[in-house]
Amino acid sequence: MSMKLRLVAGLGMVLLVGACGSGGPVSNGPPPGIAPGEPDPRGVRYRMAGDLPEGPGKGGVYGVDGAVSRGEAERLARALGMAGGVRAVGGEWRGQGLVVARQAPGAWSYTAKGDKCARGCSAPTEAEAREGARPVFAALGLADAEVRAGEVQGTSRVVAADPVVDGLPTDGWSTRLRLAAGGEVAGGTGRLDVPRTAGRDRYPVRSAAEALAALNEGAGDGSSVVRVTRARFGLAARTREGRPVLVPAWLFSVPPPRTTLAQTAIEERYLAPGGPRHPGGASSVGPGAEIRSVPPVSYAAAGRELSLRFTGGVCARYRAHAEEKDGQVRVRLTEEKEPGKICVMIAKDLTRSVTLDRPLGDRSVVTTEGEPIPAA
């Protein structure tokens, strides 16, 4: 089965790549004339430098349900150094520069008020940034996370933490903090909850060799060869029935700089058979359902999670859908009602989330008709 490849920041796009084997020049980076992160039109073939590790025969899917409490949101607010608590606004907890989705896993974003380093500041050292990020990571239960602090953005340094779940490394569930001069937290994104327990079902897991072969589907004879420096069995963020989950995956490392290629290690049919590419919210109410579109009021982005706020009823089920194309994210909200069902007419502020292929960044969020949607 052909499988889509998710890349962390640094490549930031999907590559379709070809079958395993030798041939083509060996490269530790993009081929000559190809910009970093851009696909080689001839295709790319990834080859492991050394033996591939063994993995388990079966693996489970890790998810988190429920709601984020006020106490959880305020614990994060205190760790960020915010004065005052948070208040409920629709489907979110909000404080001074902090927005937290009340639906688990609690996608959040934070921007500190004011810019003390508009001029004359330099980015903190790695040691300063790590120390400034430590209280926030501790409050989020990320003391055992894998931490990176090599990325510099202007006068800030980004410190990212990838949680370790059941002893396995993860990809796509990062908490990213932006530290200004002196190690002060200037902003960040992430999810409050990390799934720690897998569901009861266990699914057959592809071997590393099978995952690498799937990674290499489609390249031609003239494909350039990129060395894989490390292969680890772990978990990668995906979507299942509209909810973000961590699924078994092989994590392949390639240079430069350090980039992770996450290849899902279980069949796609175990995740969202027949569903839209980026579904969000509850599943269909069943055959004969009345379906209509609902206009989004605003959006909030945290990492790869995009939360859409809207007004809806208490008896319907809602799903969010997203299509990423041409520097935009086109979103659609659908309402599903059982025909003939009697329901009290009460309108509520609601939020549904959808997981993107990569963080929103500077892309615009628009409706399917191209109308811009304001940020929350």
Stockholm file with secondary structure:
# STOCKHOLM 1.0

chainA/1-376         MSMKLRLVAGLGMVLLVGACGSGGPVSNGPPPGIAPGEPDPRGVRYRMAGDLPEGPGKGGVYGVDGAVSRGEAERLARALGMAGGVRAVGGEWRGQGLVVARQAPGAWSYTAKGDKCARGCSAPTEAEAREGARPVFAALGLADAEVRAGEVQGTSRVVAADPVVDGLPTDGWSTRLRLAAGGEVAGGTGRLDVPRTAGRDRYPVRSAAEALAALNEGAGDGSSVVRVTRARFGLAARTREGRPVLVPAWLFSVPPPRTTLAQTAIEERYLAPGGPRHPGGASSVGPGAEIRSVPPVSYAAAGRELSLRFTGGVCARYRAHAEEKDGQVRVRLTEEKEPGKICVMIAKDLTRSVTLDRPLGDRSVVTTEGEPIPAA
#=GR chainA/1-376 SS CCCCCEECTTTCSCCCCCCCCCCSCEESSCCTTCCTTCCCTTCEEEEESSCCCCCCSEECCBCCCSBCCHHHHHHHHHHTTCSSCCEEETTEEECSSEEEESBTTCEEEEECSSCTTSSSCCCCCHHHHHHHHHHHHHHTTCTTSEEEEEEEETTEEEEEEECCBTTBCEESCCEEEEECGGGCEEEEEEESCCCCSBCSCCEECCCHHHHHHHHTTTCCTTCEEEEECEEEEEEEEEEETTEEEEEEEEEEEETTTTEEEEEECSCGGGTCTTCCSSEEESCCCCTTCEEEEECCCEEEEETTEEEEEEEEESSCEEEEEEEEETTEEEEEEEEEECTTCCCCCCEEEEEEEEECSSCCTTCEEEETTCCBCCBC
#=GC SS_cons         CCCCCEECTTTCSCCCCCCCCCCSCEESSCCTTCCTTCCCTTCEEEEESSCCCCCCSEECCBCCCSBCCHHHHHHHHHHTTCSSCCEEETTEEECSSEEEESBTTCEEEEECSSCTTSSSCCCCCHHHHHHHHHHHHHHTTCTTSEEEEEEEETTEEEEEEECCBTTBCEESCCEEEEECGGGCEEEEEEESCCCCSBCSCCEECCCHHHHHHHHTTTCCTTCEEEEECEEEEEEEEEEETTEEEEEEEEEEEETTTTEEEEEECSCGGGTCTTCCSSEEESCCCCTTCEEEEECCCEEEEETTEEEEEEEEESSCEEEEEEEEETTEEEEEEEEEECTTCCCCCCEEEEEEEEECSSCCTTCEEEETTCCBCCBC
//
